[in-house]
Amino acid sequence: MKILMTGSSGLVGTALRPALATTGHQVFRLVRSRDGLDEDTRYWNPDAGEVNASDLEGFDAVIHLAGDNIADGRWSAVKKQRIRDSRVKSTRLLCDTLARLRQPPKVLLSASGIGIYGQSGDEWVDEASPAGAGFLAGVCREWEAATQPTEQKGIRVVRLRFGLVLSTEGGALAKMLLPFKLGLGGVVGGGQQWWSWISINDVTGIIQFLLEQDSICGPVNMVAPQPVTNREFTRSLGRVLHRPTLFPLPAFVARLALGEMADETLLASTRARPARLLAASYSFRHHELGAALQHLFGGEGK
């Protein structure tokens, strides 16, 4: 396939590009800087509403991963607006443009998040579950709604609802490593909140799987079949790194440090099931957290 990708320098994009190339796909990047443009890159500026429609013609698929890092700094009003705009405005511009093309792609895979379900406590949620309340849920609803022009054009749209992506190269896990390696890791809050995770290897595998599955459209939960509580996550990470996990982070300290972001990320409980992937018989590489972490770290920490 000839594929156009946004967010190619992010955590998922960085892993996905070589994975797609290895399986014979040709990947072009849609980037925000004019510096270093070559035959494999195209320019756009979502903030200014700038994109050359002719640069988007003739692709078989578009993978849209762009979005401001939600965990990069405390959520001020300005930061929250940037989180929303980086997702909703960019998706709207991209999808409006794709819908006007003479040669539109056959499929659009567009990022979203399980934050759309809000706080689910101990209850299971899947792709048929309703959207919840909260800032991230609202952002995800608008984010997904912005893909509608492509659906109306007849393009197959898959909305990738990412859980906690496990990678040593970035994201939440990479930020946890230093305190855990120093033996300062511990449960967050009460530790009973559910964390729905997925290995970076399954992320790349699922996206390649979805590119080929013409019957799948709409939301897809990008999570492993076995979510864990924060307490279980903490124990598993400490065990793999061979470090104690005796230093808890109380909820009130997390809220003092991170404000609203703590309640919607570290303290949030979302027990998500990848119902559509299971129904489509996708073969997960990592079902269990311990095996996924062991794959990432090997013998590290001994």
C-alpha positions as CSV (number, residue, x, y, z in Angstrom):
1,M,0.0,0.0,0.0
2,K,0.9,3.6,-0.5
3,I,0.3,5.1,2.9
4,L,0.3,8.7,4.2
5,M,1.0,9.2,7.9
6,T,0.6,12.1,10.3
7,G,2.2,12.1,13.7
8,S,5.1,10.0,12.3
9,S,7.6,11.3,14.9
10,G,5.5,10.4,17.9
11,L,5.7,7.2,20.0
12,V,3.4,5.1,17.8
13,G,4.5,6.6,14.5
14,T,8.2,6.1,15.2
15,A,7.5,2.3,15.7
16,L,5.0,2.0,13.0
17,R,6.9,3.4,10.1
18,P,9.7,0.8,10.0
19,A,7.1,-2.0,10.7
20,L,5.1,-1.0,7.7
21,A,8.2,-0.6,5.5
22,T,9.3,-4.1,6.5
23,T,6.1,-5.6,5.2
24,G,6.4,-3.9,1.9
25,H,4.3,-0.8,2.4
26,Q,5.5,2.6,1.1
27,V,5.1,5.3,3.8
28,F,4.9,9.0,3.2
29,R,4.9,11.5,6.1
30,L,2.6,14.6,6.4
31,V,4.7,17.0,8.6
32,R,4.5,20.4,10.1
33,S,7.9,21.7,9.1
34,R,9.1,22.7,5.6
35,D,12.6,22.0,6.6
36,G,14.1,18.9,5.0
37,L,11.1,18.1,2.8
38,D,11.9,15.3,0.3
39,E,10.0,13.0,-2.0
40,D,8.6,11.0,0.9
41,T,7.3,14.0,2.9
42,R,4.4,16.4,2.5
43,Y,3.8,19.7,4.4
44,W,0.7,20.9,6.3
45,N,0.0,23.4,9.0
46,P,-3.2,22.4,10.9
47,D,-3.1,25.5,13.1
48,A,-3.2,27.7,10.1
49,G,-5.5,25.5,8.1
50,E,-2.9,24.9,5.4
51,V,-2.7,21.7,3.4
52,N,-2.2,21.2,-0.4
53,A,-4.9,18.9,-1.5
54,S,-2.9,17.7,-4.5
55,D,-0.3,16.3,-2.0
56,L,-3.0,14.0,-0.6
57,E,-4.1,12.5,-3.9
58,G,-3.6,8.8,-4.8
59,F,-2.9,7.2,-1.4
60,D,-4.3,3.8,-0.6
61,A,-4.5,4.6,3.1
62,V,-4.1,7.4,5.6
63,I,-3.0,6.9,9.2
64,H,-3.7,9.9,11.3
65,L,-1.8,9.9,14.7
66,A,-1.2,13.6,15.3
67,G,-2.0,15.2,18.6
68,D,-0.4,17.1,21.5
69,N,1.0,15.0,24.3
70,I,-1.6,15.0,27.1
71,A,1.0,14.2,29.8
72,D,3.4,17.0,28.9
73,G,2.8,19.5,31.6
74,R,0.0,20.5,34.0
75,W,-3.4,21.1,32.3
76,S,-3.8,24.9,32.3
77,A,-6.6,26.4,30.2
78,V,-4.1,27.0,27.4
79,K,-2.8,23.5,27.6
80,K,-6.3,22.0,27.4
81,Q,-7.1,24.1,24.4
82,R,-3.9,22.9,22.7
83,I,-4.8,19.3,23.5
84,R,-8.2,19.7,21.9
85,D,-7.2,21.8,18.9
86,S,-4.2,19.6,18.0
87,R,-6.7,16.7,17.7
88,V,-10.0,18.2,16.5
89,K,-8.7,20.9,14.2
90,S,-6.1,18.7,12.5
91,T,-8.6,15.9,12.0
92,R,-11.2,18.2,10.6
93,L,-8.8,19.8,8.2
94,L,-7.5,16.4,7.1
95,C,-10.9,14.8,6.6
96,D,-12.4,17.8,4.9
97,T,-9.5,17.7,2.4
98,L,-9.7,13.9,1.9
99,A,-13.4,14.1,1.2
100,R,-12.8,16.5,-1.7
101,L,-10.1,14.5,-3.5
102,R,-10.5,13.0,-6.9
103,Q,-8.5,9.9,-5.8
104,P,-9.3,9.6,-2.1
105,P,-7.8,6.8,0.1
106,K,-9.8,3.6,0.6
107,V,-9.2,3.7,4.4
108,L,-8.5,6.2,7.1
109,L,-7.2,5.0,10.5
110,S,-7.6,7.9,12.9
111,A,-6.3,8.0,16.5
112,S,-8.6,8.4,19.5
113,G,-8.5,7.1,23.1
114,I,-10.3,5.0,25.6
115,G,-10.6,8.2,27.5
116,I,-13.9,8.5,25.6
117,Y,-15.5,6.2,28.1
118,G,-14.7,8.4,31.1
119,Q,-14.5,6.8,34.5
120,S,-15.9,3.2,34.3
121,G,-14.8,1.9,37.7
122,D,-14.8,-1.9,37.8
123,E,-17.3,-2.1,34.9
124,W,-16.2,-3.5,31.5
125,V,-16.5,-1.2,28.5
126,D,-16.2,-2.1,24.9
127,E,-16.8,-0.3,21.6
128,A,-20.6,-0.4,22.0
129,S,-20.4,1.4,25.4
130,P,-21.5,5.0,25.5
131,A,-19.2,8.0,25.9
132,G,-18.5,9.1,29.4
133,A,-18.0,12.5,31.1
134,G,-14.9,14.6,31.6
135,F,-12.4,16.6,29.6
136,L,-10.8,13.7,27.8
137,A,-14.1,12.1,27.0
138,G,-15.3,15.4,25.5
139,V,-12.1,15.8,23.4
140,C,-12.4,12.2,22.1
141,R,-16.1,12.7,21.1
142,E,-15.2,15.8,19.1
143,W,-12.0,14.1,17.7
144,E,-14.0,11.2,16.4
145,A,-16.8,13.3,15.1
146,A,-14.3,15.3,13.0
147,T,-13.8,12.2,10.8
148,Q,-17.4,12.3,9.5
149,P,-16.7,14.0,6.2
150,T,-14.5,11.0,5.1
151,E,-17.3,8.5,6.1
152,Q,-19.8,10.5,4.0
153,K,-17.3,10.3,1.1
154,G,-17.4,6.5,1.4
155,I,-14.0,6.1,2.9
156,R,-13.7,3.3,5.4
157,V,-12.9,4.9,8.8
158,V,-11.4,3.1,11.7
159,R,-11.1,5.0,15.0
160,L,-8.2,3.7,17.0
161,R,-9.1,4.1,20.7
162,F,-5.6,3.7,22.4
163,G,-5.1,2.6,25.9
164,L,-1.8,2.9,27.8
165,V,0.9,2.1,25.1
166,L,3.8,0.2,26.6
167,S,7.2,1.1,25.1
168,T,10.6,1.9,26.5
169,E,11.0,4.7,23.9
170,G,8.4,7.1,25.3
171,G,5.0,7.5,26.8
172,A,3.9,6.8,30.3
173,L,6.0,3.7,30.9
174,A,9.2,5.5,30.0
175,K,8.4,8.2,32.5
176,M,7.9,5.6,35.2
177,L,11.2,3.9,34.7
178,L,13.6,6.2,36.7
179,P,11.7,6.1,40.0
180,F,11.1,2.4,39.6
181,K,14.7,1.6,38.8
182,L,15.7,3.7,41.9
183,G,13.4,1.5,44.0
184,L,11.0,4.5,44.5
185,G,8.0,3.1,42.6
186,G,4.7,2.3,44.2
187,V,0.9,2.3,43.8
188,V,-0.9,5.4,42.7
189,G,-3.8,6.4,44.9
190,G,-5.7,3.4,46.1
191,G,-4.2,1.2,43.4
192,Q,-7.6,-0.3,42.5
193,Q,-8.1,1.8,39.3
194,W,-8.0,-0.3,36.1
195,W,-5.3,0.4,33.6
196,S,-6.0,-0.9,30.1
197,W,-2.6,-1.3,28.4
198,I,-1.2,-2.6,25.1
199,S,2.3,-3.4,23.9
200,I,3.9,-1.3,21.2
201,N,4.3,-4.5,19.2
202,D,0.6,-5.2,19.3
203,V,-0.1,-1.6,18.3
204,T,1.9,-2.0,15.1
205,G,0.5,-5.4,14.5
206,I,-3.1,-4.3,14.9
207,I,-2.7,-1.3,12.6
208,Q,-1.3,-3.5,9.9
209,F,-4.1,-6.0,10.5
210,L,-6.8,-3.3,10.3
211,L,-5.4,-1.9,7.0
212,E,-6.2,-5.3,5.4
213,Q,-9.6,-5.9,7.1
214,D,-12.1,-4.3,4.8
215,S,-15.0,-5.3,7.0
216,I,-13.9,-3.4,10.0
217,C,-14.9,0.2,10.5
218,G,-15.8,2.5,13.4
219,P,-14.2,2.4,16.8
220,V,-11.6,-0.3,17.8
221,N,-10.3,-0.5,21.3
222,M,-6.5,-0.7,21.1
223,V,-6.0,-2.6,24.4
224,A,-4.8,-6.0,25.4
225,P,-7.5,-8.5,26.5
226,Q,-6.4,-8.5,30.1
227,P,-6.3,-5.1,31.8
228,V,-4.8,-4.8,35.3
229,T,-5.3,-2.7,38.3
230,N,-2.6,-0.1,39.1
231,R,-1.5,-2.3,42.0
232,E,-1.0,-5.2,39.7
233,F,0.8,-3.0,37.2
234,T,3.1,-1.8,39.9
235,R,3.9,-5.2,41.2
236,S,4.6,-6.6,37.7
237,L,6.9,-3.7,36.7
238,G,8.8,-4.0,40.0
239,R,9.1,-7.7,39.5
240,V,10.5,-7.4,36.0
241,L,12.9,-4.7,37.0
242,H,13.9,-6.6,40.2
243,R,13.1,-3.5,42.3
244,P,10.9,-3.0,45.4
245,T,7.7,-1.0,45.0
246,L,7.2,0.4,48.5
247,F,6.7,4.1,47.9
248,P,3.1,4.9,47.1
249,L,1.9,8.1,45.5
250,P,-1.2,9.2,47.4
251,A,-4.1,10.5,45.4
252,F,-3.9,13.9,47.1
253,V,-0.2,14.3,46.2
254,A,-0.9,13.4,42.6
255,R,-3.7,16.0,42.5
256,L,-1.4,18.6,44.1
257,A,1.3,17.9,41.5
258,L,-0.8,17.4,38.4
259,G,-4.3,18.9,39.1
260,E,-7.1,17.7,36.8
261,M,-4.7,15.6,34.8
262,A,-4.2,13.2,37.7
263,D,-7.9,12.4,38.0
264,E,-8.2,11.8,34.2
265,T,-5.0,9.8,33.8
266,L,-3.2,8.2,36.8
267,L,-6.3,7.9,39.0
268,A,-8.8,7.1,36.2
269,S,-10.2,3.6,36.0
270,T,-11.1,2.3,32.5
271,R,-11.5,-1.5,32.2
272,A,-11.7,-1.8,28.4
273,R,-12.1,-4.9,26.3
274,P,-10.9,-5.2,22.7
275,A,-14.2,-6.8,21.6
276,R,-13.9,-6.0,17.9
277,L,-10.4,-7.3,17.6
278,L,-11.3,-10.5,19.4
279,A,-14.3,-11.0,17.2
280,A,-12.1,-10.5,14.1
281,S,-9.7,-13.1,15.5
282,Y,-6.7,-10.9,15.8
283,S,-3.9,-12.9,17.5
284,F,-2.4,-10.8,20.3
285,R,1.3,-11.0,20.7
286,H,1.0,-10.1,24.4
287,H,-2.1,-11.0,26.4
288,E,-0.6,-10.7,29.8
289,L,1.2,-7.7,31.3
290,G,4.1,-9.7,32.8
291,A,5.0,-11.2,29.5
292,A,4.7,-7.9,27.7
293,L,7.0,-6.2,30.2
294,Q,9.5,-9.1,30.1
295,H,9.6,-8.8,26.3
296,L,10.4,-5.1,26.7
297,F,13.0,-5.3,29.4
298,G,14.4,-8.8,29.0
299,G,17.0,-9.3,31.8
300,E,17.2,-5.6,32.6
301,G,17.4,-4.8,36.4
302,K,19.2,-8.0,37.4
